[in-house]
Amino acid sequence: MNPFQLLRLKSALSGFKTAHPKFFSFLRTVTERGLPEGSVVEVRITLPDGKDFVTNLKTTASDAELFGQIGEVLRTMR
């Protein structure tokens, strides 16, 4: 990845974190608890026109490991 792109991404992420602090607090709480195999993750996006998009997944052992790694990255961003 281009270092300048990485810097722009870091800046954009910092702005997102400032605009939506509860989202990162939520992620921190979930990652501190862990996301063991068999957990269900659901994502819902509702557009301004009311259209909903929803998906979910049941975590596998490799998913749990990946979410653990993501949690480590998030902890370093504090």
Secondary structure, DSSP 8 states (H G I E B T S, - for coil): --HHHHHHHHHHHHHHHHH-HHHHHHHHHHHHH---TT-EEEEEEE-TTS-EEEEEEE--HHHHHHHHHHHHHHHHT-
